[in-house]
Amino acid sequence: MAMTTNVSAPGIGSERTKTDLRAMSIATALFFLWGFLTSLNDILIPHLKGIFELSYAQALLVQFAFFSAYFVFALPSGKLVDWRGYKQTMVIGLVVMACGALLFLPASTAASFALFLTALVVLAAGITCLQVSANPYVTSLGPENTAASRLNFSQAFNSLGTFLAPLAGGALILGGTQMAPDKLHSLAAAARQAYRAEQASSVRLPYLGIALALLALAAALGLLKLPSASTNEYTQDFRPGELNEDKGSIWGHKWLLLGAMGIFVYVGAEVSIGSFLVNYFGLPQIMSMSEQTAAKYVSLYWLGAMIGRFIGSALLQKLRTGMVLGSAAMMACLLVLVSMATHGPTAMWAIISVGLFNSVMFPSIFTLGLANLGALTSKGSSLMVCAIVGGALLPLFEGFLADRVGVQHAFIVPVLCYVFIAFFGFSARNLMTSTEKVSA
């Protein structure tokens, strides 16, 4: 899930006549990495679930730990931008991410689920620093009139990361054969712990490689002299701002509040579906796939989101944002219902296709929620970023439901989310005209 933002604010970008390609290359690599790491959670969930014999609700603590960091660290990251600037914030974010990745080594050695969750919190804290700093930095690296194009290009590489992560994770992490629960329970405590450590060891090489790549990128970014970008008013549309500034109150703006709820349920729906796909495709009534095979199909869910970004970008130039959003949400809702009501390939391909329609939702909701806020835009942006915590809470709720009624019926959670998003989109159809562009 990539965080897209309003790129219409005037400021630094207008002072440049050409794009700095070197800086753009590094920034785009950052987008790729945080997309890759976010999507890799979809592989970690079934892997840790099997190792530690977790319920669905317990396994979904992976997403709870990860996405809670957006809520906790978004505002401190904005403060860090004010204090150290874009470049140093990105370097700090990369180092924090590397520390989180390195924590996977002792977590696997100790076979400790709690330590895995700690590593994910640290990793996500670093990603939050990147989210807050890299988005506005990309827009400042060239002319103002091409800012949306630069951000869209970088976001496409974020989507590429989410597509490749399940393929790489499935091959490197899910390759082992896990012991049947009854046989595992027959082992002595020490032998059981040794088995869990051996199974968990498959994450060491991937996350060690990720940590080294992050540190190398941090060093390269720190050594390069990149264009400066002052943290003036231009940045306020892109990063969390103070909710208590003396510019009025956001709480009386109906569309902002509905938009924040839309972000909450959208991120929750997208993450909920992605988190369950490996286990879902392994169900006897769906496809009876092994985890490693299922991971390859999970990547198609995210590939659909990447393709949909380009299609949606074109559609949003000609059609009303609210109508596109409402229609996409209705299609996503219908596809989830089809998957819930059918079996076999039909159920599998229906749920995979949801990714295509998810693609336009985040930027469309974000843009509609911030429409006509004027000086309150930074406050509204803060609220919208905090609403990403839906990715922590709703998957956890779906996990509790899956433990009681099964994974297939638990998909009623994203169905209800898409119903709300459709309502919001169609209700807000007149907020923006077809000539107002959306950063997709």
Buried (B, 14 or more C-beta within 10 A) or exposed (E): BBBBBBBBBEBBBBEBEEBBEEBBEBBBBBBBBBBBBBBBBBBBBBBBBBBBBBEBBBBBBBBBBBBBBBBBBBBEBBBBBEEBBBBBBBBBBBBBBBBBBBBBBBBBEBBBBEBBBBBBBBBBBBBBBBBBBBBBBBBBBBBBEBBBBBBBBBBBBBBBBBBBBBBBBBBBBBEBEBBEEEEBEEEEEEEBBEBBBEBBBBBBEBBBEBBEBBBEBBEEBBEEEBBEBEBEEBBBBBBBBBBEEEBEEBEEBEBBBBBBBBBBBBBBBBBBBBBBBBBBBBBEEBBEBBBBBBBBBBBBBBBBBBBBBBEBBEBBEEBBBBBBBBBBBBBBBBBBBBBBEBBEEEBBBBBBBBBBBBBBBBBBBBBBBBBEBEEBBBBBBBBBBBBBBBBBBBBBBBBBBBBEEBBBEBBBBBBBBBBBBBBBBBBBBEBBEBEBBBBB
